[in-house]
Amino acid sequence: MTVASPAVPFLELREVNAAHADELKAAVARVIDSGHYVLGEELSAFEREFARWCGVRHAIGVGNGLDALSLVLRAYMELGAMNEGDEVIVPANTFIASFLAVSANRLVPVPVEPDEESFNLDPAHVEAAIGPRTRAIMAVHLYGRLADTRMLATIARRYGLLLIEDAAQAHGAAYCGRKAGSFGDAAGFSFYPGKNLGALGDAGAVVTDDDALAAAVRALRNYGSVEKYCHSRAGVNSRLDEIQAAVLRVKLRHIDAENAARQRIATVYREAIANPAIRLPAEGHPGGHVWHLFVIRSAWREALRAHLADAGVQTLVHYPIPPHRQGAYSPLHRLSFPLTERMHDEVLSLPMAPNLGNEQVERVIDACLSFVAP
């Protein structure tokens, strides 16, 4: 049986990339013709361009977003800023990668409840969770909205902690002229294909102004080596390859326009969807949200999702099970985070992409407006 495609797909990556097809094909052909496929000039150029765009001194391309966060923490451990068993405060409501990066380094994730309006870390909960073994705060800019970096940076300075940004969903989110990735001591980005700045496969980057950290990450990503066959650290293989770097250089030239398109669509959604059964996300300050995802909440999520599907609108749930309820973190099952758990039961992501047409946006709005809570 053939399943009909939704009238409004959640995200159609073929169409997103088709807008840049000629540039992308030329970039890939350039790499193929070069004969140099790992740690070449495309990567060096992308690292320079991405660092400049973020407003930082260093960008280090790595294999994916999880590796970016893991390598930041590992590098800080090698530099003596933290040791096994130390604690990193993380939001309870996040994708599991934020937790995995911490536990992969034999550090301890300490989850805290979010701020209900922003979905991001609540500084008051962060400060209450700081203990004698706390060494870092990981601020996740969830769904594309900047966390309260000003207050979190103040808290980090007060207690002598590192502030690490999980900016996997927030490429280009800005406050007072500064972009995500430039507020903390270091940040990890993901370039998974569905991200605002997406590669054609897995890819990631670490950004920082810390010269020593940048040098450590550069070595760690490449078997612990900066000089061939000389391994100063026990590193890993996590290198952003030349083809993905070339693709990202193309995509980087268009991300500001595509983020602006996302922001326009979000504004239309927020102004038009007026249904008491649907709670809309807040924008925050201008420019501080790049709408990687447009996440609504409803106490009747499954009924709403079925209603939207019947209307031809495809939705996704980001994320149905919070990390502290996952089997991988069974020791945390004893903990209770009521707000986080309620959020994960209620969240629903509407279609959001820079290429959504006006008729598609109107169809999403009409379907939301016609929903009646059971």
Salt bridges, closest charged atoms under 4 A:
GLU12 OE2 - ARG14 NE 2.98
GLU23 OE1 - ARG253 NH2 3.13
GLU23 OE2 - HIS254 NE2 2.81
GLU41 OE2 - ARG48 NH2 2.96
GLU42 OE2 - ARG30 NE 2.63
GLU42 OE1 - ARG249 NH1 2.98
GLU47 OE1 - ARG218 NH1 3.23
GLU47 OE2 - ARG221 NH1 2.81
GLU49 OE2 - ARG249 NH2 2.80
GLU78 OE2 - ARG74 NE 3.87
GLU78 OE1 - ARG233 NH1 2.74
GLU84 OE2 - ARG106 NH1 4.00
ASP86 OD1 - ARG133 NH2 2.99
ASP86 OD2 - ARG135 NE 3.47
GLU116 OE2 - ARG279 NH1 3.12
GLU116 OE2 - ARG297 NH1 3.14
GLU116 OE2 - ARG342 NH2 3.49
GLU117 OE1 - ARG145 NH2 3.07
ASP122 OD2 - HIS125 NE2 3.90
GLU127 OE2 - ARG158 NH1 2.64
GLU165 OE1 - HIS141 NE2 2.80
ASP211 OD1 - ARG57 NE 3.24
ASP211 OD1 - HIS58 NE2 2.66
GLU258 OE2 - HIS20 NE2 2.68
GLU302 OE2 - ARG301 NE 2.95
GLU341 OE2 - HIS324 NE2 2.80
GLU341 OE2 - ARG325 NH2 3.18
GLU346 OE1 - ARG297 NH2 2.91
